[in-house]
Amino acid sequence: MYFEFVCGWCGEANVLYGEQAGFWGTKYELPEEWDCWSCDGTNVTPDGPWTEAD
């Protein structure tokens, strides 16, 4: 499933893929840190719940 996060450096939307973790499909694993595609700034993934990307 894809989740949308806003970069803390430039405010640009970023979409990350979350691997399903668990039998019922209600939990997902995302990287702890990710780099913005626009400014290359390193961001920390916030605690869930997360916004599902369109």
ABEGO torsion letter per residue (X at the ends): XBBBBBBAAAGBBBBBBBBBBEAAGABBBBBABBBBAAAGBBBBBBBOBBBBBX
